[in-house]
Amino acid sequence: MVLEPTQGALEADPRPTARQTIGVVIPAYNAERTIGAVLQALAEQEPSPSEVIVVDDSSTDRTAELAETAGARVLATDGAGFAGAARNTGWEAATTDVVVFLDADSIPAPGWGAGLERALAEYPGSVVGCARTFTGKTRWGWVARLQFETPYLPRGGPRPAGFVSSLCMAVPRDLPLRFAASYGGEDGVFCADAHAAGIPVIFDPRFHAFHDHGRDTFVSLRRLQRRRAYALSRVGAVQRESLRKRIFSRVPVHYFLLLRLPRIFWRVRDRPELRRAFLRHLPLLVVAEWTLGASALRYVFRRPPLRDQARSFR
């Protein structure tokens, strides 16, 4: 999802709370490239999580083996419900007060554990998401990251949000919600459900993870764009971001008019490496916006089902 966290000041709850136990659930499909780095980074946090559960979603590589070697508890699924159902499987098995969902390519930065603990203490009972950082390895890798990752850069203070990504999302274990059994927008539906239930959704950029998603070719970028277009259209009618995003989810003219590019530049303007990457790859970003728009056109007249529609964009 690329539903940008809502701007605005937020006051922390000043009341002291007891220290909560924290567990991490990682849905993983063919994640042998990154799962070791994620688990090592978690082990090096202070405090480190009380438990780590890797839900192997029918991988065909060494994901489960590497996770077990690193000391994680590994659960297996048949893959039928994709990432949403895999998260629910780990959630049901968790025993801690708080469950943190991490993607298998989301590597916690130093200080992530302390930042998470602080956010949970300040905003008890909330759904909390963290910021992310990224870098590019290829031209199209930079384009993929600039096009989708910049709303979540570590900037500013914690604030209410219409959406936080399941790339890094902390929830109370007893929260009366679950993810839709699907892949593509299931975290957006989850956040909409949280808002409907009166549960605060908080974006806290004071701690972050590094997103190493490996989308470094044009083919992999197009696969990502198709999934994002599906997700944005699916959640558009219920998202709590803005009327503008609700309209654009139905009529995606902003991609073809390149209206997002100035906004992306504004987000990276004070970060020299990202600013240079934006200017260097601007022609490719123009192409990428048009191809993303072409994917979004598919859903102009027919939105995807909101719930439990299993579909793969792997």
C-alpha positions in Angstrom: 0.0 0.0 0.0 1.0 3.6 -0.6 -1.4 5.4 1.7 0.5 8.1 3.2 0.5 8.6 7.0 -1.7 11.5 8.1 0.2 14.6 9.2 -0.6 16.2 12.6 0.5 16.5 16.1 -0.1 13.7 18.6 0.2 13.7 22.4 1.5 10.6 24.0 -0.4 9.0 26.9 1.5 10.3 30.0 0.3 7.5 32.3 3.0 4.9 33.1 2.3 1.4 31.8 3.8 -2.0 32.7 6.5 -3.3 30.4 4.9 -5.5 27.8 6.3 -8.7 26.3 6.8 -8.4 22.5 6.7 -11.2 19.9 7.5 -10.9 16.2 5.6 -12.8 13.4 7.2 -12.9 10.0 5.2 -14.3 7.1 7.8 -15.7 4.6 7.6 -17.0 1.1 10.9 -18.0 -0.6 12.7 -15.5 1.6 16.1 -17.2 1.9 17.8 -14.1 0.5 16.8 -11.9 3.5 15.4 -14.0 6.3 18.8 -14.5 7.9 19.5 -10.7 8.1 16.1 -10.0 9.5 16.5 -12.6 12.3 20.0 -11.5 13.1 18.9 -7.9 13.4 16.1 -8.9 15.7 18.5 -10.9 17.9 20.7 -7.8 18.2 18.0 -5.5 19.4 17.9 -4.2 23.0 15.4 -5.3 24.1 15.1 -8.3 21.8 11.7 -9.9 21.3 10.5 -12.6 23.6 9.6 -14.8 20.7 10.0 -14.9 17.0 7.7 -16.9 14.8 8.4 -17.4 11.1 5.3 -18.6 9.2 6.7 -20.5 6.1 4.0 -19.9 3.5 4.8 -23.0 1.3 8.3 -21.8 0.3 10.2 -23.9 -2.1 13.6 -22.6 -1.0 15.6 -22.8 2.3 13.5 -20.3 4.2 12.3 -22.7 6.9 15.7 -24.2 7.4 17.5 -20.9 7.8 14.8 -19.6 10.2 15.1 -22.7 12.4 18.9 -22.4 12.4 18.6 -18.8 13.5 16.4 -19.9 16.5 13.0 -18.9 15.3 9.9 -21.0 15.8 8.7 -22.1 12.4 5.1 -22.8 11.4 4.1 -24.1 8.0 1.0 -23.2 6.0 -0.3 -24.5 2.6 -0.1 -21.0 1.2 -3.8 -20.9 0.3 -4.5 -17.6 2.1 -1.2 -15.9 1.2 0.3 -13.2 3.5 -2.9 -12.3 5.3 -3.7 -15.8 6.4 0.0 -16.4 7.3 0.0 -13.5 9.7 -3.2 -14.8 11.3 -1.6 -18.2 11.8 1.4 -16.6 13.6 -0.9 -14.3 15.5 -2.9 -17.3 16.9 0.3 -19.0 17.9 1.8 -16.0 19.7 2.0 -15.8 23.5 3.2 -12.3 24.1 1.3 -9.1 25.0 2.1 -7.5 21.7 2.5 -9.0 18.3 4.7 -7.2 15.7 4.3 -8.2 12.1 7.5 -7.8 10.0 7.9 -8.6 6.4 10.6 -11.2 5.6 12.6 -8.4 3.8 12.2 -5.8 6.5 15.4 -5.5 8.5 15.1 -3.7 11.8 17.7 -0.9 12.2 19.8 -0.5 15.4 17.5 1.0 18.1 14.4 -0.5 16.5 13.6 -2.5 19.7 13.9 0.4 22.0 11.9 2.6 19.7 9.2 0.1 19.5 9.0 -0.3 23.2 8.8 3.4 23.7 6.0 3.7 21.2 4.0 0.9 22.8 4.4 2.6 26.2 3.3 6.0 24.9 0.3 4.7 22.8 -1.0 1.6 24.5 -3.8 -0.3 22.8 -2.9 1.2 19.4 -1.9 -0.2 16.1 1.7 1.1 15.6 3.8 1.3 12.4 7.4 2.3 12.0 9.3 4.2 9.3 11.5 2.6 6.7 14.7 3.4 4.8 15.9 2.0 1.5 18.6 2.2 -1.2 18.7 1.1 -4.8 21.0 -1.3 -6.5 19.9 -0.8 -10.1 18.2 2.0 -12.1 14.8 0.2 -11.9 15.5 -0.7 -8.2 15.8 3.0 -7.4 12.6 3.8 -9.4 10.7 1.1 -7.5 11.8 2.5 -4.1 11.3 6.1 -4.9 7.8 5.4 -6.4 6.5 3.5 -3.3 8.7 4.0 -0.2 9.1 7.7 0.3 5.8 8.3 2.3 7.4 6.2 5.1 10.8 7.9 5.5 11.8 8.6 9.1 10.8 12.2 9.4 8.9 14.1 12.1 7.2 12.8 15.2 4.6 10.2 15.9 1.2 11.0 14.4 -2.3 9.5 13.7 -2.4 7.7 10.4 -5.1 6.4 8.1 -2.8 3.5 7.3 0.4 1.8 8.5 2.0 -1.0 6.5 2.2 -4.6 7.7 5.9 -4.4 6.7 6.3 -3.3 10.3 3.1 -3.2 12.4 2.6 -3.8 16.1 -0.8 -4.8 17.5 -2.1 -5.9 21.0 -2.3 -9.7 20.9 -5.9 -9.5 22.1 -7.0 -7.1 19.4 -10.4 -8.3 18.0 -9.4 -8.1 14.4 -7.7 -10.3 11.8 -6.2 -9.9 8.4 -8.1 -10.8 5.2 -6.8 -14.0 3.7 -5.2 -12.4 0.7 -2.1 -10.6 -0.6 -2.4 -7.1 -1.8 -4.2 -4.5 0.3 -5.0 -6.8 3.3 -3.1 -4.4 5.6 -5.2 -1.5 4.3 -8.4 -3.4 5.0 -7.0 -4.2 8.5 -6.3 -0.5 9.2 -9.8 0.5 8.0 -11.3 -2.1 10.3 -9.2 -0.7 13.2 -10.5 2.8 12.5 -14.1 1.5 12.4 -13.6 -0.2 15.7 -12.2 3.0 17.3 -8.7 1.6 17.6 -6.0 4.3 17.2 -3.5 3.8 14.3 -0.2 5.5 14.8 2.8 6.1 12.5 6.0 6.5 14.5 9.0 7.5 12.5 11.3 7.5 15.5 12.2 3.9 14.8 12.6 2.2 11.4 13.5 -0.8 9.4 15.5 -1.1 6.2 13.3 -2.5 3.3 15.3 -4.8 1.1 12.6 -6.0 -1.2 14.8 -6.9 -4.2 12.6 -5.3 -6.9 15.6 -4.4 -9.1 14.4 -5.1 -12.7 11.6 -3.6 -14.8 9.8 -7.0 -14.8 9.8 -7.1 -11.0 8.7 -3.4 -10.8 5.8 -4.2 -13.0 4.8 -7.1 -10.8 4.9 -4.7 -7.8 2.9 -2.1 -9.6 0.2 -4.5 -10.5 -0.1 -5.6 -6.8 -0.1 -1.9 -5.6 -2.7 -0.9 -8.2 -4.9 -3.8 -7.1 -4.4 -2.9 -3.4 -5.1 0.8 -3.8 -8.3 0.1 -5.8 -9.4 -2.5 -3.3 -9.0 -0.3 -0.3 -9.9 3.0 -1.9 -13.6 3.0 -0.8 -12.8 2.4 2.9 -9.4 4.1 3.4 -9.2 6.9 6.0 -6.5 9.0 4.3 -8.4 11.6 2.3 -11.2 12.3 -0.1 -8.5 12.9 -2.7 -7.2 9.4 -2.5 -10.7 8.0 -2.5 -11.3 9.7 -5.8 -8.0 8.9 -7.3 -8.4 5.2 -6.4 -11.4 5.2 -8.8 -10.2 7.7 -11.4 -6.3 7.3 -11.6 -5.6 10.3 -13.8 -2.9 11.5 -11.4 -0.4 8.9 -12.6 -0.7 10.1 -16.3 -0.5 13.7 -15.3 2.6 13.0 -13.2 1.0 14.7 -10.2 2.8 12.5 -7.7 6.4 13.3 -8.8 6.6 16.8 -7.2 5.3 15.2 -4.0 8.0 12.5 -4.1 10.7 15.1 -4.7 9.4 17.2 -1.7 9.8 14.1 0.5 13.4 13.6 -0.5 14.5 17.1 -1.0 16.6 17.3 2.2 18.2 13.9 1.7 21.1 14.3 -0.7 21.4 10.7 -1.8 17.7 10.3 -2.4 17.4 13.7 -4.1 20.2 12.9 -6.5 18.7 9.5 -7.2 15.3 11.2 -8.0 16.9 13.6 -10.4 19.1 11.0 -12.0 16.2 8.6 -12.6 13.4 11.2 -13.4 12.9 10.0 -17.0 12.4 6.4 -15.7 10.1 7.6 -13.0 7.9 9.3 -15.7 7.7 5.9 -17.5 7.0 4.1 -14.2 4.1 6.5 -13.3 2.5 5.8 -16.7 2.9 2.1 -16.4 1.4 2.2 -12.8 -1.5 4.2 -14.2 -2.0 1.6 -16.9 -2.3 -1.1 -14.1 -4.7 1.1 -12.2 -7.0 1.6 -15.2 -7.8 -2.1 -14.9 -9.9 -1.3 -11.8 -11.7 1.8 -13.0 -15.0 0.0 -13.6 -14.7 -2.9 -11.3 -13.1 -2.8 -7.9 -11.5 -5.9 -6.5 -13.4 -7.7 -3.6 -12.7 -6.1 -0.3 -12.3 -9.3 1.8 -10.9 -12.8 1.6 -10.2 -12.8 -2.1 -7.0 -14.9 -2.4 -4.8 -13.7 -5.2 -1.1 -14.0 -5.8 1.2 -11.2 -7.1 4.4 -13.1 -6.1 
